[in-house]
Amino acid sequence: MNVFITGGTGFIGQHLARRLAAEGHRLICLARPNSRTAELRALGAEIVTAKLHDRAALARAMQGCDWVFHLANLYAMWHPRPQEFQQTNVKGTRCVMEAALEAGVSRIVYLSTVAVLGKPADRPFTEESQPGPRQFSAYGRSKAAGDQLVQQMQRERGLPVVTLYPGIVLGPGDDKPSGIYIQDLIRGRVPTPIFRRSVVTYAAVQDVAEAALRAAEHPEATGKRYLIGGERLNGMEYVRQICAAAGVRVPWMRLPDFFVIAAAYFFTLRSNLTGTPPPWGLSIDAAWTLYHGFDFDGSRAARELGFSYTPVRQALVEAVAWYRERWGEKNNHRDTEKRR
């Protein structure tokens, strides 16, 4: 198949590109001018340099493509220019979907996020559950608006889309909020486990990539929506899993939730004044998102699309190994610079 990918240089996108290349698909990847595309080029991918909002350029690049995977988005729990969430996650998504319709592709896989569902009343919730009344972050609100747009286009214009809603994604290559938290924890920079009772559902990055591939292949998946996540852990269980995977001690301090939320307000205020990210990624948006959690059952996706979930412990072991390898590379680079 000829496959067009947005977000191919990102955490999930790189894993998906490798999986698609392994199946023999021809890859065409959208990239910004300053993106690192060496790995995609090594897979034989054609790189198209264009903006996410350039619908005409996107439609030209998609001509002759069978599938489109839309992964590009702005994912952050704090951003110095919050208006960019709307630009990327809503307007950019509209342009990609309209270009795909114009190009006549047969299947679109849209990677959304479970954050768009807020906190449904059901525990664990499923694809049939009613979404909660609100989202808890600017990121979640923008992705919800993008998601509503995609579903409307599917109903009214026959958009051939399958939508995936991953929980927290784990694995090698993650340098976003969840990955930063793991790195800080195993380096002893996190003084306490946070929101110890809140339950979150996790997915290994290779499982998200596999689900995306299977969603594209499935003949009857158009219009379907799938939650992606295998294991449900509370905050304390999750920290123990990370520390066990890394061979480090669990932080001994225990702080109440209200103290963590108060700290998040302080850190966010400081970040808004200085323009620098909050320590440990603990913004207001991150705090409220993790406090409410997302306790869902992702078994329907595995059952209908035909894949199995990787244990959280295995995903964390692989992530920790990648972080430590990267730290070693950085240290070697510093040593080389000093010798020069």
C-alpha positions in Angstrom: 0.0 0.0 0.0 1.0 3.6 -0.5 0.8 5.2 3.0 0.8 8.9 4.0 1.8 9.7 7.6 1.7 12.9 9.5 3.7 12.9 12.8 6.1 10.2 11.5 9.0 11.8 13.3 7.2 11.7 16.7 7.3 9.1 19.5 4.4 6.9 18.2 5.0 7.9 14.6 8.5 6.4 14.4 7.3 3.1 15.8 4.4 3.1 13.3 6.7 3.9 10.4 9.0 1.0 11.3 6.0 -1.3 11.6 4.6 -0.3 8.2 8.0 -0.5 6.5 8.4 -4.0 7.9 5.2 -5.0 6.1 6.5 -3.6 2.8 4.3 -0.6 2.6 5.6 2.5 0.7 5.8 5.5 3.1 5.2 9.1 2.4 5.8 11.2 5.5 4.9 14.8 6.2 7.7 16.7 8.0 8.5 20.2 9.0 11.7 21.8 7.5 13.7 21.4 10.7 12.5 17.9 11.6 14.9 15.0 12.0 14.0 12.6 9.2 17.1 10.4 9.0 15.4 7.4 10.5 12.4 7.8 8.2 14.7 8.1 5.1 16.6 5.0 6.3 13.3 3.1 6.1 12.9 4.3 2.5 10.3 6.9 3.2 9.7 9.8 0.9 9.7 13.0 2.9 7.2 15.8 2.0 8.1 19.2 3.5 4.9 21.2 4.0 2.8 22.8 6.7 0.0 21.0 8.3 -2.4 23.8 7.3 -1.5 23.7 3.6 -4.4 21.6 2.4 -3.5 21.9 -1.3 0.1 20.6 -0.7 -1.3 17.8 1.5 -3.8 16.7 -1.1 -1.1 16.6 -3.8 1.1 14.5 -1.6 -1.7 12.1 -0.8 -2.5 11.5 -4.5 -2.3 7.7 -5.1 -2.2 6.9 -1.4 -4.4 4.1 -0.1 -4.1 5.0 3.6 -3.6 8.1 5.7 -2.4 8.0 9.3 -2.9 11.3 11.1 -0.7 11.4 14.2 0.7 15.0 14.1 -0.5 17.0 17.0 0.6 19.4 19.7 0.8 17.3 22.9 1.8 19.2 26.0 0.5 19.8 29.5 1.8 23.4 29.5 2.7 25.6 26.5 3.9 29.2 26.4 1.6 29.8 23.4 -1.7 27.9 24.2 -3.4 29.2 21.1 -1.2 26.8 19.1 -3.3 23.9 20.5 -6.2 25.1 18.4 -4.1 25.8 15.3 -2.5 22.3 15.3 -5.1 20.0 16.8 -8.2 21.5 15.3 -7.4 23.5 12.2 -4.5 21.2 11.2 -6.7 18.1 11.6 -9.4 19.7 9.4 -6.9 20.3 6.7 -5.6 16.8 6.8 -9.1 15.3 6.7 -10.2 17.5 3.8 -7.1 16.7 1.9 -7.7 13.0 2.4 -11.2 13.4 1.0 -10.0 15.3 -2.0 -7.3 12.7 -2.7 -9.8 9.9 -2.4 -7.9 7.7 0.1 -9.7 4.5 1.1 -8.9 4.5 4.9 -7.8 7.2 7.4 -6.6 6.2 10.9 -6.8 9.2 13.3 -4.9 9.1 16.5 -6.9 11.0 19.1 -6.5 10.6 22.9 -8.5 9.3 25.8 -8.2 12.8 27.3 -11.1 14.0 25.0 -13.5 11.9 27.0 -12.9 13.6 30.3 -14.1 11.4 33.2 -17.1 9.3 32.3 -19.2 8.0 35.1 -18.5 4.3 34.3 -15.5 2.6 35.9 -13.9 1.3 33.9 -15.5 3.1 31.0 -15.7 1.7 27.4 -16.4 2.9 23.9 -20.1 2.8 24.8 -19.8 5.1 27.8 -21.0 8.7 27.8 -18.1 11.2 27.9 -17.6 13.2 31.1 -18.8 16.8 31.1 -15.4 18.4 30.6 -11.8 17.9 29.7 -9.0 18.8 32.1 -6.4 20.4 29.9 -6.0 22.8 27.0 -4.6 19.8 25.1 -7.6 17.7 25.9 -10.1 20.4 24.9 -8.4 21.0 21.6 -8.2 17.3 20.8 -11.9 17.0 21.7 -12.7 19.8 19.2 -10.7 18.0 16.6 -12.4 14.7 17.4 -15.8 16.2 17.1 -14.8 17.7 13.7 -13.6 14.3 12.5 -16.8 12.5 13.6 -18.9 15.1 12.0 -17.1 14.7 8.7 -17.5 11.0 8.9 -21.3 11.3 9.4 -21.9 14.1 6.9 -19.2 13.5 4.2 -18.4 9.8 4.4 -14.9 10.3 5.8 -13.4 6.8 5.8 -11.9 7.1 9.3 -11.1 4.9 12.2 -10.3 6.7 15.5 -8.0 5.5 18.2 -8.0 6.8 21.8 -4.8 5.7 23.6 -4.3 6.1 27.3 -0.7 6.9 28.5 1.7 5.5 26.0 4.9 3.9 27.3 8.1 2.8 25.6 11.5 3.8 24.1 11.6 7.2 22.4 9.2 9.1 24.7 10.4 12.6 25.6 6.9 14.0 26.2 5.3 14.5 29.7 4.9 10.9 30.6 8.5 10.1 29.5 9.9 13.1 31.4 8.1 11.9 34.6 9.7 8.4 34.2 13.2 10.0 33.7 12.9 12.3 36.6 11.7 9.5 38.9 14.5 7.1 38.1 17.0 9.9 38.5 15.7 10.7 41.9 14.3 14.1 41.0 10.7 13.3 42.0 10.4 13.5 45.8 7.0 11.8 46.0 4.6 9.6 44.1 1.7 11.8 43.0 -2.1 11.0 43.0 -1.5 7.5 44.4 -5.1 6.4 44.2 -5.9 7.7 40.7 -6.3 5.0 38.1 -4.8 5.3 34.6 -4.8 2.8 31.7 -1.5 2.3 29.9 -0.5 1.1 26.5 3.0 0.1 25.1 3.9 2.2 22.1 4.3 -0.9 19.9 0.7 -1.8 20.7 -0.6 1.6 19.6 1.4 1.2 16.3 0.0 -2.4 15.9 -3.6 -1.2 16.6 -3.2 1.6 14.0 -2.0 -0.9 11.3 -4.8 -3.4 12.1 -7.3 -0.5 12.0 -6.2 0.3 8.5 -6.3 -3.3 7.4 -9.7 -4.2 8.9 -12.3 -4.2 6.2 -15.2 -3.2 8.5 -13.5 -0.7 10.8 -14.6 2.5 9.1 -16.5 4.7 11.5 -15.3 2.7 14.5 -13.8 4.2 17.6 -11.4 2.2 19.8 -9.9 2.8 23.3 -6.3 1.6 23.3 -4.8 0.4 26.6 -4.2 -2.8 28.5 -3.3 -2.5 32.1 -5.0 -0.3 34.7 -2.8 0.9 37.5 -3.2 3.5 40.3 -0.5 6.1 40.8 1.3 4.1 43.5 1.3 0.9 41.6 2.7 2.7 38.5 5.6 4.3 40.5 6.5 0.9 41.9 6.5 -0.6 38.4 8.8 2.1 37.1 11.2 1.8 40.1 11.3 -2.0 39.7 12.0 -1.7 36.0 14.8 0.7 36.7 16.2 -1.0 39.9 15.8 2.1 42.0 14.0 2.9 45.3 10.5 4.1 45.5 10.4 7.7 46.8 9.7 7.6 50.5 7.8 10.9 50.9 4.0 10.9 50.7 2.1 14.2 50.0 -1.7 14.6 50.0 -3.4 15.4 46.7 -4.3 18.9 47.7 -0.7 19.8 48.3 0.3 18.5 44.9 -2.5 20.5 43.2 -1.4 23.6 45.1 2.1 23.1 43.9 0.9 22.7 40.4 -0.8 26.1 40.5 2.3 27.7 41.8 4.6 26.0 39.2 2.2 27.0 36.4 2.1 30.6 37.5 5.9 30.7 37.6 6.0 29.1 34.2 3.6 31.6 32.7 5.8 34.4 34.0 9.2 32.9 33.0 8.2 31.1 29.9 9.9 27.9 31.1 8.2 24.5 31.7 7.2 23.6 35.2 9.3 21.2 37.3 8.5 17.5 36.8 5.9 18.6 34.2 3.6 19.4 37.1 1.3 22.0 35.6 -2.3 22.7 36.5 -3.4 20.8 33.4 -1.2 17.8 34.2 -2.3 17.8 37.9 -6.1 17.8 37.1 -5.7 15.2 34.3 -3.8 12.8 36.6 -5.9 13.5 39.6 -9.1 12.4 37.7 -7.2 9.7 35.8 -8.7 7.6 32.9 -9.8 4.2 34.1 -11.0 2.4 30.9 -11.2 -1.0 29.3 -9.4 -1.3 26.0 -10.1 -5.0 25.4 -12.6 -4.3 22.5 -9.8 -3.0 20.3 -7.6 -6.0 21.0 -10.5 -8.4 20.4 -11.8 -6.8 17.2 -8.5 -5.7 15.6 -6.7 -8.9 16.6 -3.6 -8.0 18.7 -2.5 -8.5 22.3 -1.3 -5.9 24.8 2.2 -5.9 26.1 2.6 -5.9 29.9 3.4 -2.5 31.4 6.5 -3.9 33.1 8.0 -4.9 29.7 7.2 -1.5 28.2 8.9 0.2 31.1 12.0 -1.9 31.0 12.4 -1.0 27.3 11.8 2.7 28.0 14.3 2.7 30.9 16.9 1.0 28.7 16.4 3.7 26.0 16.7 6.6 28.4 19.9 5.2 29.9 21.4 4.6 26.5 20.6 8.2 25.5 22.1 9.5 28.7 25.2 7.5 27.9 25.4 9.0 24.4 25.0 12.5 25.8 27.8 11.9 28.3 30.1 10.5 25.6 29.3 13.6 23.5 30.2 15.9 26.4 33.4 14.0 27.0 34.4 14.3 23.4 33.7 18.1 23.4 35.8 18.5 26.5 38.7 16.7 24.9 38.5 18.9 21.9 
